Amino acid sequence: MKTFINMLRDDAGASAAEYALILAIVGSALAIAAIGLGNTIAGAMNNAASKINSCQSGTCS
Protein backbone atom coordinates (compact mmCIF):
# COMPACT_ATOMS: atom_id res chain seq x y z
CA MET A 1 0.00 0.00 0.00
CA LYS A 2 2.87 2.35 0.84
CA THR A 3 4.38 1.81 -2.62
CA PHE A 4 1.08 2.72 -4.27
CA ILE A 5 0.78 5.95 -2.25
CA ASN A 6 4.36 6.89 -3.13
CA MET A 7 3.58 6.25 -6.80
CA LEU A 8 0.58 8.62 -6.62
CA ARG A 9 2.70 11.37 -5.06
CA ASP A 10 5.44 11.10 -7.70
CA ASP A 11 5.29 14.02 -10.19
CA ALA A 12 8.29 13.10 -12.33
CA GLY A 13 6.12 12.31 -15.35
CA ALA A 14 3.92 15.39 -14.96
CA SER A 15 6.31 17.69 -16.79
CA ALA A 16 6.30 15.53 -19.94
CA ALA A 17 2.50 15.48 -19.95
CA GLU A 18 2.38 19.23 -19.45
CA TYR A 19 4.78 19.81 -22.34
CA ALA A 20 2.67 17.58 -24.57
CA LEU A 21 -0.47 19.52 -23.62
CA ILE A 22 1.22 22.87 -24.32
CA LEU A 23 2.48 21.55 -27.65
CA ALA A 24 -1.03 20.39 -28.60
CA ILE A 25 -2.57 23.75 -27.70
CA VAL A 26 0.07 25.76 -29.58
CA GLY A 27 -0.15 23.43 -32.58
CA SER A 28 -3.92 23.77 -32.70
CA ALA A 29 -3.70 27.56 -32.50
CA LEU A 30 -1.16 27.62 -35.33
CA ALA A 31 -3.32 25.37 -37.49
CA ILE A 32 -6.41 27.53 -36.93
CA ALA A 33 -4.42 30.69 -37.70
CA ALA A 34 -3.00 29.14 -40.87
CA ILE A 35 -6.46 28.14 -42.08
CA GLY A 36 -7.82 31.63 -41.40
CA LEU A 37 -4.88 33.30 -43.10
CA GLY A 38 -5.18 30.97 -46.07
CA ASN A 39 -8.86 31.82 -46.48
CA THR A 40 -8.10 35.55 -46.32
CA ILE A 41 -5.33 35.26 -48.91
CA ALA A 42 -7.55 33.15 -51.18
CA GLY A 43 -10.29 35.78 -50.95
CA ALA A 44 -7.85 38.57 -51.84
CA MET A 45 -6.50 36.60 -54.80
CA ASN A 46 -10.00 35.83 -56.07
CA ASN A 47 -10.93 39.51 -55.76
CA ALA A 48 -7.82 40.56 -57.70
CA ALA A 49 -8.47 37.94 -60.37
CA SER A 50 -12.05 39.10 -60.83
CA LYS A 51 -10.87 42.71 -61.21
CA ILE A 52 -8.29 41.66 -63.82
CA ASN A 53 -10.85 39.58 -65.69
CA SER A 54 -13.40 42.41 -65.70
CA CYS A 55 -10.79 44.82 -67.11
CA GLN A 56 -9.92 42.37 -69.87
CA SER A 57 -13.59 42.28 -70.90
CA GLY A 58 -13.67 46.09 -71.10
CA THR A 59 -15.59 46.97 -67.96
CA CYS A 60 -12.87 48.28 -65.64
CA SER A 61 -14.05 49.64 -62.34
PDB file of N, CA, C, O and CB in Angstrom:
ATOM      1  N   MET A   1       0.820  -1.191   0.000  1.00  0.00           N
ATOM      2  CA  MET A   1       0.000   0.000   0.000  1.00  0.00           C
ATOM      3  C   MET A   1       0.866   1.259   0.000  1.00  0.00           C
ATOM      4  O   MET A   1       0.550   2.250  -0.658  1.00  0.00           O
ATOM      5  CB  MET A   1      -0.934  -0.004   1.203  1.00  0.00           C
ATOM      6  N   LYS A   2       1.976   1.197   0.760  1.00  0.00           N
ATOM      7  CA  LYS A   2       2.872   2.352   0.839  1.00  0.00           C
ATOM      8  C   LYS A   2       3.490   2.650  -0.527  1.00  0.00           C
ATOM      9  O   LYS A   2       3.676   3.815  -0.878  1.00  0.00           O
ATOM     10  CB  LYS A   2       3.980   2.105   1.883  1.00  0.00           C
ATOM     11  N   THR A   3       3.804   1.621  -1.289  1.00  0.00           N
ATOM     12  CA  THR A   3       4.376   1.813  -2.625  1.00  0.00           C
ATOM     13  C   THR A   3       3.368   2.484  -3.548  1.00  0.00           C
ATOM     14  O   THR A   3       3.741   3.342  -4.349  1.00  0.00           O
ATOM     15  CB  THR A   3       4.827   0.467  -3.221  1.00  0.00           C
ATOM     16  N   PHE A   4       2.119   2.113  -3.450  1.00  0.00           N
ATOM     17  CA  PHE A   4       1.076   2.718  -4.270  1.00  0.00           C
ATOM     18  C   PHE A   4       0.897   4.201  -3.941  1.00  0.00           C
ATOM     19  O   PHE A   4       0.742   5.019  -4.848  1.00  0.00           O
ATOM     20  CB  PHE A   4      -0.245   1.975  -4.076  1.00  0.00           C
ATOM     21  N   ILE A   5       0.916   4.549  -2.676  1.00  0.00           N
ATOM     22  CA  ILE A   5       0.781   5.948  -2.255  1.00  0.00           C
ATOM     23  C   ILE A   5       1.979   6.759  -2.737  1.00  0.00           C
ATOM     24  O   ILE A   5       1.819   7.890  -3.197  1.00  0.00           O
ATOM     25  CB  ILE A   5       0.649   6.047  -0.715  1.00  0.00           C
ATOM     26  N   ASN A   6       3.166   6.193  -2.636  1.00  0.00           N
ATOM     27  CA  ASN A   6       4.357   6.887  -3.130  1.00  0.00           C
ATOM     28  C   ASN A   6       4.286   7.085  -4.642  1.00  0.00           C
ATOM     29  O   ASN A   6       4.748   8.105  -5.153  1.00  0.00           O
ATOM     30  CB  ASN A   6       5.627   6.104  -2.759  1.00  0.00           C
ATOM     31  N   MET A   7       3.717   6.129  -5.357  1.00  0.00           N
ATOM     32  CA  MET A   7       3.584   6.250  -6.800  1.00  0.00           C
ATOM     33  C   MET A   7       2.605   7.381  -7.148  1.00  0.00           C
ATOM     34  O   MET A   7       2.827   8.101  -8.122  1.00  0.00           O
ATOM     35  CB  MET A   7       3.111   4.911  -7.413  1.00  0.00           C
ATOM     36  N   LEU A   8       1.533   7.548  -6.374  1.00  0.00           N
ATOM     37  CA  LEU A   8       0.576   8.619  -6.623  1.00  0.00           C
ATOM     38  C   LEU A   8       1.167  10.001  -6.357  1.00  0.00           C
ATOM     39  O   LEU A   8       0.788  10.974  -7.009  1.00  0.00           O
ATOM     40  CB  LEU A   8      -0.653   8.417  -5.769  1.00  0.00           C
ATOM     41  N   ARG A   9       2.084  10.090  -5.411  1.00  0.00           N
ATOM     42  CA  ARG A   9       2.696  11.368  -5.061  1.00  0.00           C
ATOM     43  C   ARG A   9       3.844  11.745  -5.998  1.00  0.00           C
ATOM     44  O   ARG A   9       4.303  12.887  -5.962  1.00  0.00           O
ATOM     45  CB  ARG A   9       3.198  11.322  -3.635  1.00  0.00           C
ATOM     46  N   ASP A  10       4.308  10.844  -6.813  1.00  0.00           N
ATOM     47  CA  ASP A  10       5.441  11.099  -7.703  1.00  0.00           C
ATOM     48  C   ASP A  10       4.998  11.977  -8.863  1.00  0.00           C
ATOM     49  O   ASP A  10       4.082  11.601  -9.594  1.00  0.00           O
ATOM     50  CB  ASP A  10       6.041   9.774  -8.228  1.00  0.00           C
ATOM     51  N   ASP A  11       5.633  13.163  -9.057  1.00  0.00           N
ATOM     52  CA  ASP A  11       5.292  14.022 -10.188  1.00  0.00           C
ATOM     53  C   ASP A  11       6.382  14.045 -11.250  1.00  0.00           C
ATOM     54  O   ASP A  11       6.442  15.010 -12.011  1.00  0.00           O
ATOM     55  CB  ASP A  11       5.026  15.427  -9.705  1.00  0.00           C
ATOM     56  N   ALA A  12       7.207  13.085 -11.341  1.00  0.00           N
ATOM     57  CA  ALA A  12       8.291  13.100 -12.326  1.00  0.00           C
ATOM     58  C   ALA A  12       7.755  13.083 -13.756  1.00  0.00           C
ATOM     59  O   ALA A  12       8.341  13.718 -14.633  1.00  0.00           O
ATOM     60  CB  ALA A  12       9.219  11.906 -12.106  1.00  0.00           C
ATOM     61  N   GLY A  13       6.676  12.386 -14.007  1.00  0.00           N
ATOM     62  CA  GLY A  13       6.119  12.311 -15.348  1.00  0.00           C
ATOM     63  C   GLY A  13       5.185  13.459 -15.685  1.00  0.00           C
ATOM     64  O   GLY A  13       4.744  13.577 -16.829  1.00  0.00           O
ATOM     65  N   ALA A  14       4.874  14.305 -14.718  1.00  0.00           N
ATOM     66  CA  ALA A  14       3.921  15.387 -14.964  1.00  0.00           C
ATOM     67  C   ALA A  14       4.470  16.409 -15.945  1.00  0.00           C
ATOM     68  O   ALA A  14       3.712  16.966 -16.739  1.00  0.00           O
ATOM     69  CB  ALA A  14       3.556  16.072 -13.661  1.00  0.00           C
ATOM     70  N   SER A  15       5.760  16.663 -15.907  1.00  0.00           N
ATOM     71  CA  SER A  15       6.307  17.685 -16.794  1.00  0.00           C
ATOM     72  C   SER A  15       6.203  17.263 -18.255  1.00  0.00           C
ATOM     73  O   SER A  15       5.932  18.103 -19.113  1.00  0.00           O
ATOM     74  CB  SER A  15       7.762  17.975 -16.435  1.00  0.00           C
ATOM     75  N   ALA A  16       6.408  16.003 -18.557  1.00  0.00           N
ATOM     76  CA  ALA A  16       6.296  15.530 -19.938  1.00  0.00           C
ATOM     77  C   ALA A  16       4.850  15.658 -20.430  1.00  0.00           C
ATOM     78  O   ALA A  16       4.609  16.036 -21.576  1.00  0.00           O
ATOM     79  CB  ALA A  16       6.776  14.061 -20.049  1.00  0.00           C
ATOM     80  N   ALA A  17       3.910  15.344 -19.571  1.00  0.00           N
ATOM     81  CA  ALA A  17       2.500  15.478 -19.947  1.00  0.00           C
ATOM     82  C   ALA A  17       2.125  16.948 -20.142  1.00  0.00           C
ATOM     83  O   ALA A  17       1.361  17.283 -21.047  1.00  0.00           O
ATOM     84  CB  ALA A  17       1.594  14.837 -18.877  1.00  0.00           C
ATOM     85  N   GLU A  18       2.654  17.805 -19.306  1.00  0.00           N
ATOM     86  CA  GLU A  18       2.376  19.231 -19.447  1.00  0.00           C
ATOM     87  C   GLU A  18       2.967  19.774 -20.742  1.00  0.00           C
ATOM     88  O   GLU A  18       2.319  20.561 -21.432  1.00  0.00           O
ATOM     89  CB  GLU A  18       2.931  20.007 -18.247  1.00  0.00           C
ATOM     90  N   TYR A  19       4.178  19.369 -21.080  1.00  0.00           N
ATOM     91  CA  TYR A  19       4.784  19.812 -22.336  1.00  0.00           C
ATOM     92  C   TYR A  19       3.979  19.315 -23.533  1.00  0.00           C
ATOM     93  O   TYR A  19       3.818  20.045 -24.511  1.00  0.00           O
ATOM     94  CB  TYR A  19       6.238  19.321 -22.435  1.00  0.00           C
ATOM     95  N   ALA A  20       3.481  18.112 -23.473  1.00  0.00           N
ATOM     96  CA  ALA A  20       2.670  17.576 -24.566  1.00  0.00           C
ATOM     97  C   ALA A  20       1.367  18.364 -24.707  1.00  0.00           C
ATOM     98  O   ALA A  20       0.919  18.625 -25.823  1.00  0.00           O
ATOM     99  CB  ALA A  20       2.368  16.082 -24.330  1.00  0.00           C
ATOM    100  N   LEU A  21       0.762  18.742 -23.585  1.00  0.00           N
ATOM    101  CA  LEU A  21      -0.470  19.525 -23.617  1.00  0.00           C
ATOM    102  C   LEU A  21      -0.224  20.916 -24.191  1.00  0.00           C
ATOM    103  O   LEU A  21      -1.018  21.407 -24.994  1.00  0.00           O
ATOM    104  CB  LEU A  21      -1.068  19.633 -22.214  1.00  0.00           C
ATOM    105  N   ILE A  22       0.866  21.549 -23.786  1.00  0.00           N
ATOM    106  CA  ILE A  22       1.218  22.870 -24.322  1.00  0.00           C
ATOM    107  C   ILE A  22       1.470  22.771 -25.816  1.00  0.00           C
ATOM    108  O   ILE A  22       1.017  23.622 -26.581  1.00  0.00           O
ATOM    109  CB  ILE A  22       2.463  23.446 -23.604  1.00  0.00           C
ATOM    110  N   LEU A  23       2.185  21.744 -26.233  1.00  0.00           N
ATOM    111  CA  LEU A  23       2.476  21.549 -27.653  1.00  0.00           C
ATOM    112  C   LEU A  23       1.188  21.349 -28.452  1.00  0.00           C
ATOM    113  O   LEU A  23       1.061  21.872 -29.559  1.00  0.00           O
ATOM    114  CB  LEU A  23       3.411  20.346 -27.847  1.00  0.00           C
ATOM    115  N   ALA A  24       0.249  20.608 -27.910  1.00  0.00           N
ATOM    116  CA  ALA A  24      -1.025  20.390 -28.602  1.00  0.00           C
ATOM    117  C   ALA A  24      -1.825  21.681 -28.719  1.00  0.00           C
ATOM    118  O   ALA A  24      -2.433  21.939 -29.758  1.00  0.00           O
ATOM    119  CB  ALA A  24      -1.853  19.331 -27.871  1.00  0.00           C
ATOM    120  N   ILE A  25      -1.831  22.488 -27.673  1.00  0.00           N
ATOM    121  CA  ILE A  25      -2.567  23.754 -27.704  1.00  0.00           C
ATOM    122  C   ILE A  25      -1.939  24.716 -28.701  1.00  0.00           C
ATOM    123  O   ILE A  25      -2.645  25.330 -29.502  1.00  0.00           O
ATOM    124  CB  ILE A  25      -2.605  24.392 -26.307  1.00  0.00           C
ATOM    125  N   VAL A  26      -0.618  24.851 -28.658  1.00  0.00           N
ATOM    126  CA  VAL A  26       0.072  25.756 -29.577  1.00  0.00           C
ATOM    127  C   VAL A  26      -0.087  25.269 -31.017  1.00  0.00           C
ATOM    128  O   VAL A  26      -0.308  26.076 -31.920  1.00  0.00           O
ATOM    129  CB  VAL A  26       1.570  25.868 -29.209  1.00  0.00           C
ATOM    130  N   GLY A  27       0.022  23.974 -31.236  1.00  0.00           N
ATOM    131  CA  GLY A  27      -0.150  23.428 -32.576  1.00  0.00           C
ATOM    132  C   GLY A  27      -1.546  23.667 -33.119  1.00  0.00           C
ATOM    133  O   GLY A  27      -1.709  23.983 -34.298  1.00  0.00           O
ATOM    134  N   SER A  28      -2.546  23.522 -32.278  1.00  0.00           N
ATOM    135  CA  SER A  28      -3.923  23.774 -32.699  1.00  0.00           C
ATOM    136  C   SER A  28      -4.128  25.244 -33.045  1.00  0.00           C
ATOM    137  O   SER A  28      -4.779  25.570 -34.037  1.00  0.00           O
ATOM    138  CB  SER A  28      -4.906  23.349 -31.601  1.00  0.00           C
ATOM    139  N   ALA A  29      -3.568  26.129 -32.223  1.00  0.00           N
ATOM    140  CA  ALA A  29      -3.698  27.562 -32.498  1.00  0.00           C
ATOM    141  C   ALA A  29      -3.023  27.925 -33.816  1.00  0.00           C
ATOM    142  O   ALA A  29      -3.561  28.716 -34.591  1.00  0.00           O
ATOM    143  CB  ALA A  29      -3.093  28.388 -31.352  1.00  0.00           C
ATOM    144  N   LEU A  30      -1.858  27.355 -34.072  1.00  0.00           N
ATOM    145  CA  LEU A  30      -1.159  27.622 -35.335  1.00  0.00           C
ATOM    146  C   LEU A  30      -1.952  27.100 -36.528  1.00  0.00           C
ATOM    147  O   LEU A  30      -2.024  27.761 -37.563  1.00  0.00           O
ATOM    148  CB  LEU A  30       0.237  26.987 -35.318  1.00  0.00           C
ATOM    149  N   ALA A  31      -2.539  25.935 -36.390  1.00  0.00           N
ATOM    150  CA  ALA A  31      -3.324  25.370 -37.488  1.00  0.00           C
ATOM    151  C   ALA A  31      -4.555  26.226 -37.775  1.00  0.00           C
ATOM    152  O   ALA A  31      -4.883  26.466 -38.937  1.00  0.00           O
ATOM    153  CB  ALA A  31      -3.747  23.931 -37.160  1.00  0.00           C
ATOM    154  N   ILE A  32      -5.232  26.682 -36.740  1.00  0.00           N
ATOM    155  CA  ILE A  32      -6.407  27.532 -36.926  1.00  0.00           C
ATOM    156  C   ILE A  32      -6.008  28.857 -37.566  1.00  0.00           C
ATOM    157  O   ILE A  32      -6.703  29.351 -38.454  1.00  0.00           O
ATOM    158  CB  ILE A  32      -7.117  27.781 -35.580  1.00  0.00           C
ATOM    159  N   ALA A  33      -4.893  29.436 -37.120  1.00  0.00           N
ATOM    160  CA  ALA A  33      -4.423  30.694 -37.702  1.00  0.00           C
ATOM    161  C   ALA A  33      -4.034  30.510 -39.164  1.00  0.00           C
ATOM    162  O   ALA A  33      -4.311  31.380 -39.990  1.00  0.00           O
ATOM    163  CB  ALA A  33      -3.234  31.240 -36.907  1.00  0.00           C
ATOM    164  N   ALA A  34      -3.398  29.396 -39.492  1.00  0.00           N
ATOM    165  CA  ALA A  34      -2.997  29.142 -40.875  1.00  0.00           C
ATOM    166  C   ALA A  34      -4.211  28.975 -41.778  1.00  0.00           C
ATOM    167  O   ALA A  34      -4.204  29.446 -42.915  1.00  0.00           O
ATOM    168  CB  ALA A  34      -2.111  27.900 -40.954  1.00  0.00           C
ATOM    169  N   ILE A  35      -5.241  28.318 -41.291  1.00  0.00           N
ATOM    170  CA  ILE A  35      -6.461  28.145 -42.082  1.00  0.00           C
ATOM    171  C   ILE A  35      -7.132  29.500 -42.312  1.00  0.00           C
ATOM    172  O   ILE A  35      -7.561  29.803 -43.426  1.00  0.00           O
ATOM    173  CB  ILE A  35      -7.440  27.167 -41.374  1.00  0.00           C
ATOM    174  N   GLY A  36      -7.221  30.310 -41.264  1.00  0.00           N
ATOM    175  CA  GLY A  36      -7.818  31.635 -41.400  1.00  0.00           C
ATOM    176  C   GLY A  36      -7.037  32.528 -42.341  1.00  0.00           C
ATOM    177  O   GLY A  36      -7.619  33.230 -43.169  1.00  0.00           O
ATOM    178  N   LEU A  37      -5.723  32.503 -42.216  1.00  0.00           N
ATOM    179  CA  LEU A  37      -4.884  33.305 -43.096  1.00  0.00           C
ATOM    180  C   LEU A  37      -4.984  32.816 -44.532  1.00  0.00           C
ATOM    181  O   LEU A  37      -5.004  33.625 -45.460  1.00  0.00           O
ATOM    182  CB  LEU A  37      -3.432  33.271 -42.627  1.00  0.00           C
ATOM    183  N   GLY A  38      -5.045  31.531 -44.723  1.00  0.00           N
ATOM    184  CA  GLY A  38      -5.185  30.970 -46.067  1.00  0.00           C
ATOM    185  C   GLY A  38      -6.484  31.390 -46.717  1.00  0.00           C
ATOM    186  O   GLY A  38      -6.516  31.709 -47.905  1.00  0.00           O
ATOM    187  N   ASN A  39      -7.560  31.392 -45.941  1.00  0.00           N
ATOM    188  CA  ASN A  39      -8.860  31.821 -46.481  1.00  0.00           C
ATOM    189  C   ASN A  39      -8.839  33.302 -46.847  1.00  0.00           C
ATOM    190  O   ASN A  39      -9.415  33.698 -47.861  1.00  0.00           O
ATOM    191  CB  ASN A  39      -9.983  31.548 -45.462  1.00  0.00           C
ATOM    192  N   THR A  40      -8.183  34.117 -46.033  1.00  0.00           N
ATOM    193  CA  THR A  40      -8.095  35.546 -46.318  1.00  0.00           C
ATOM    194  C   THR A  40      -7.281  35.797 -47.584  1.00  0.00           C
ATOM    195  O   THR A  40      -7.669  36.610 -48.424  1.00  0.00           O
ATOM    196  CB  THR A  40      -7.474  36.291 -45.131  1.00  0.00           C
ATOM    197  N   ILE A  41      -6.170  35.111 -47.720  1.00  0.00           N
ATOM    198  CA  ILE A  41      -5.333  35.264 -48.907  1.00  0.00           C
ATOM    199  C   ILE A  41      -6.076  34.772 -50.149  1.00  0.00           C
ATOM    200  O   ILE A  41      -6.001  35.403 -51.204  1.00  0.00           O
ATOM    201  CB  ILE A  41      -4.006  34.497 -48.737  1.00  0.00           C
ATOM    202  N   ALA A  42      -6.779  33.670 -50.034  1.00  0.00           N
ATOM    203  CA  ALA A  42      -7.547  33.154 -51.175  1.00  0.00           C
ATOM    204  C   ALA A  42      -8.621  34.151 -51.594  1.00  0.00           C
ATOM    205  O   ALA A  42      -8.847  34.348 -52.788  1.00  0.00           O
ATOM    206  CB  ALA A  42      -8.191  31.795 -50.829  1.00  0.00           C
ATOM    207  N   GLY A  43      -9.277  34.777 -50.638  1.00  0.00           N
ATOM    208  CA  GLY A  43     -10.288  35.783 -50.955  1.00  0.00           C
ATOM    209  C   GLY A  43      -9.678  36.988 -51.664  1.00  0.00           C
ATOM    210  O   GLY A  43     -10.257  37.508 -52.617  1.00  0.00           O
ATOM    211  N   ALA A  44      -8.521  37.427 -51.204  1.00  0.00           N
ATOM    212  CA  ALA A  44      -7.855  38.565 -51.840  1.00  0.00           C
ATOM    213  C   ALA A  44      -7.424  38.217 -53.265  1.00  0.00           C
ATOM    214  O   ALA A  44      -7.554  39.040 -54.172  1.00  0.00           O
ATOM    215  CB  ALA A  44      -6.635  39.006 -51.010  1.00  0.00           C
ATOM    216  N   MET A  45      -6.920  37.021 -53.462  1.00  0.00           N
ATOM    217  CA  MET A  45      -6.499  36.596 -54.803  1.00  0.00           C
ATOM    218  C   MET A  45      -7.699  36.471 -55.743  1.00  0.00           C
ATOM    219  O   MET A  45      -7.619  36.859 -56.908  1.00  0.00           O
ATOM    220  CB  MET A  45      -5.745  35.255 -54.730  1.00  0.00           C
ATOM    221  N   ASN A  46      -8.790  35.938 -55.246  1.00  0.00           N
ATOM    222  CA  ASN A  46     -10.000  35.833 -56.075  1.00  0.00           C
ATOM    223  C   ASN A  46     -10.545  37.214 -56.442  1.00  0.00           C
ATOM    224  O   ASN A  46     -11.012  37.426 -57.561  1.00  0.00           O
ATOM    225  CB  ASN A  46     -11.083  35.023 -55.340  1.00  0.00           C
ATOM    226  N   ASN A  47     -10.481  38.151 -55.493  1.00  0.00           N
ATOM    227  CA  ASN A  47     -10.927  39.513 -55.756  1.00  0.00           C
ATOM    228  C   ASN A  47     -10.044  40.161 -56.827  1.00  0.00           C
ATOM    229  O   ASN A  47     -10.553  40.805 -57.744  1.00  0.00           O
ATOM    230  CB  ASN A  47     -10.906  40.350 -54.456  1.00  0.00           C
ATOM    231  N   ALA A  48      -8.736  39.993 -56.713  1.00  0.00           N
ATOM    232  CA  ALA A  48      -7.823  40.558 -57.700  1.00  0.00           C
ATOM    233  C   ALA A  48      -8.042  39.919 -59.068  1.00  0.00           C
ATOM    234  O   ALA A  48      -8.021  40.609 -60.087  1.00  0.00           O
ATOM    235  CB  ALA A  48      -6.367  40.370 -57.252  1.00  0.00           C
ATOM    236  N   ALA A  49      -8.248  38.627 -59.094  1.00  0.00           N
ATOM    237  CA  ALA A  49      -8.471  37.936 -60.366  1.00  0.00           C
ATOM    238  C   ALA A  49      -9.757  38.406 -61.034  1.00  0.00           C
ATOM    239  O   ALA A  49      -9.805  38.560 -62.254  1.00  0.00           O
ATOM    240  CB  ALA A  49      -8.520  36.423 -60.150  1.00  0.00           C
ATOM    241  N   SER A  50     -10.798  38.635 -60.238  1.00  0.00           N
ATOM    242  CA  SER A  50     -12.049  39.101 -60.831  1.00  0.00           C
ATOM    243  C   SER A  50     -11.904  40.518 -61.381  1.00  0.00           C
ATOM    244  O   SER A  50     -12.494  40.847 -62.410  1.00  0.00           O
ATOM    245  CB  SER A  50     -13.180  39.050 -59.798  1.00  0.00           C
ATOM    246  N   LYS A  51     -11.116  41.364 -60.697  1.00  0.00           N
ATOM    247  CA  LYS A  51     -10.865  42.713 -61.208  1.00  0.00           C
ATOM    248  C   LYS A  51     -10.092  42.654 -62.525  1.00  0.00           C
ATOM    249  O   LYS A  51     -10.409  43.384 -63.465  1.00  0.00           O
ATOM    250  CB  LYS A  51     -10.088  43.549 -60.169  1.00  0.00           C
ATOM    251  N   ILE A  52      -9.091  41.798 -62.595  1.00  0.00           N
ATOM    252  CA  ILE A  52      -8.292  41.660 -63.816  1.00  0.00           C
ATOM    253  C   ILE A  52      -9.165  41.141 -64.942  1.00  0.00           C
ATOM    254  O   ILE A  52      -9.090  41.643 -66.064  1.00  0.00           O
ATOM    255  CB  ILE A  52      -7.087  40.717 -63.589  1.00  0.00           C
ATOM    256  N   ASN A  53      -9.990  40.145 -64.665  1.00  0.00           N
ATOM    257  CA  ASN A  53     -10.854  39.581 -65.695  1.00  0.00           C
ATOM    258  C   ASN A  53     -11.888  40.589 -66.184  1.00  0.00           C
ATOM    259  O   ASN A  53     -12.212  40.617 -67.372  1.00  0.00           O
ATOM    260  CB  ASN A  53     -11.552  38.342 -65.167  1.00  0.00           C
ATOM    261  N   SER A  54     -12.413  41.425 -65.270  1.00  0.00           N
ATOM    262  CA  SER A  54     -13.398  42.410 -65.699  1.00  0.00           C
ATOM    263  C   SER A  54     -12.743  43.496 -66.546  1.00  0.00           C
ATOM    264  O   SER A  54     -13.394  44.037 -67.440  1.00  0.00           O
ATOM    265  CB  SER A  54     -14.097  43.032 -64.485  1.00  0.00           C
ATOM    266  N   CYS A  55     -11.493  43.829 -66.299  1.00  0.00           N
ATOM    267  CA  CYS A  55     -10.793  44.818 -67.111  1.00  0.00           C
ATOM    268  C   CYS A  55     -10.485  44.254 -68.500  1.00  0.00           C
ATOM    269  O   CYS A  55     -10.501  44.991 -69.486  1.00  0.00           O
ATOM    270  CB  CYS A  55      -9.494  45.264 -66.414  1.00  0.00           C
ATOM    271  N   GLN A  56     -10.211  42.977 -68.577  1.00  0.00           N
ATOM    272  CA  GLN A  56      -9.923  42.371 -69.868  1.00  0.00           C
ATOM    273  C   GLN A  56     -11.183  42.332 -70.746  1.00  0.00           C
ATOM    274  O   GLN A  56     -11.088  42.332 -71.973  1.00  0.00           O
ATOM    275  CB  GLN A  56      -9.358  40.954 -69.675  1.00  0.00           C
ATOM    276  N   SER A  57     -12.351  42.298 -70.114  1.00  0.00           N
ATOM    277  CA  SER A  57     -13.587  42.283 -70.895  1.00  0.00           C
ATOM    278  C   SER A  57     -14.070  43.685 -71.238  1.00  0.00           C
ATOM    279  O   SER A  57     -15.071  43.846 -71.936  1.00  0.00           O
ATOM    280  CB  SER A  57     -14.670  41.544 -70.140  1.00  0.00           C
ATOM    281  N   GLY A  58     -13.356  44.711 -70.746  1.00  0.00           N
ATOM    282  CA  GLY A  58     -13.673  46.093 -71.104  1.00  0.00           C
ATOM    283  C   GLY A  58     -14.519  46.850 -70.112  1.00  0.00           C
ATOM    284  O   GLY A  58     -14.941  47.970 -70.401  1.00  0.00           O
ATOM    285  N   THR A  59     -14.783  46.282 -68.956  1.00  0.00           N
ATOM    286  CA  THR A  59     -15.591  46.973 -67.957  1.00  0.00           C
ATOM    287  C   THR A  59     -14.773  47.205 -66.690  1.00  0.00           C
ATOM    288  O   THR A  59     -15.096  46.673 -65.628  1.00  0.00           O
ATOM    289  CB  THR A  59     -16.867  46.168 -67.636  1.00  0.00           C
ATOM    290  N   CYS A  60     -13.719  47.997 -66.808  1.00  0.00           N
ATOM    291  CA  CYS A  60     -12.866  48.279 -65.644  1.00  0.00           C
ATOM    292  C   CYS A  60     -13.610  49.151 -64.644  1.00  0.00           C
ATOM    293  O   CYS A  60     -14.335  50.076 -65.010  1.00  0.00           O
ATOM    294  CB  CYS A  60     -11.551  48.969 -66.080  1.00  0.00           C
ATOM    295  N   SER A  61     -13.408  48.828 -63.364  1.00  0.00           N
ATOM    296  CA  SER A  61     -14.049  49.643 -62.339  1.00  0.00           C
ATOM    297  C   SER A  61     -13.064  50.026 -61.268  1.00  0.00           C
ATOM    298  O   SER A  61     -13.425  50.716 -60.315  1.00  0.00           O
ATOM    299  CB  SER A  61     -15.226  48.910 -61.724  1.00  0.00           C
TER     300      SER A  61
END
